[in-house]
Amino acid sequence: MPAPSAYRRPDRRAARARQARRRAVLLALVVGLFVILAVAAFRPGGGSRVGAATPASATRLLPPPPPSGVAIASYGRLRVASPVNESVVTAIGYHGAGQGTLPFEPVGRQANVGIATRVFHRIFGGGGSNGVVYYRLGGGQGPSTGALDVGAAPGTDVYSPTDGTVVGLRDYVLNGEKYGSVIDIQPVGEPSVVLSVSHVQADPALTVGSTITASTSRLGRVVDLSGAERLALARYTRDAGNYVELTLHPAGSVPLR
């Protein structure tokens, strides 16, 4: 009579084979789940997005119309619209701008979040869904959202981001050189603050006391600052990274002239 072990040996081999198959199936499931999560995290959202750089089309060779008035930030009752037509915005970014600035509340979705946050938003929602995309640029003093940079090519028409009154017009000086103007606006909806718009060559018709309307009143054109400093927004655009800069200050704290 054969030894009992002669009959058990094939069973052991079969068990080991089944275990190997189970491990292979489990590994395949884990890899598949990882691929699904990775695709969900990095797949771009559908539809038009403000602040997401896109290739230039033939229509973008023509001067763009005024912006549509989409809100890209807020502060209390103040709603801040894009100062340039949304179709030519190259990117939107936030950074510190000094201890005296007030923080904007970003509208939309932050693009440069970590992968864990990105996967969470893809699966469970959240993170902004109105089409506005922005980046945290870091750097600077004060609140991390104290400056709002709206990217656009030099020469692009700039419009008022809010209804209000021009209360100041002054030179924007960098390293001893003048680069356009700073236009100070007292918003109708939040008169306790002053909204300053810089990196703009002011329209000659604009004067202190001018009443302006959001997305309708032209303030001037974007100034080229790429030769004067390294522009942080360029990390997220396909050009030199020029932009219109918006900052908020308490009324009475800005040197108006």
Secondary structure, DSSP 8 states (H G I E B T S, - for coil): ---HHHHHHHHHHHHHHHHHHHHHHHHHHHHHHHHHHHHHHHS--SS--BT------GGGGS--------EEEEETTEEEE-SS-GGG---EEEE---TT----EE-SEESS--HHHHHHHHHH--S--SSBEEEE---SSS-TTSEEEEE--TT-EEE-SSSEEEEEEEEEEETTEEEEEEEEEEESS-TTEEEEEEEEEE-TT--TT-EE-TTTSEEEEE---TTTS--GGGGGSSSS--EEEEEEEETT-S---
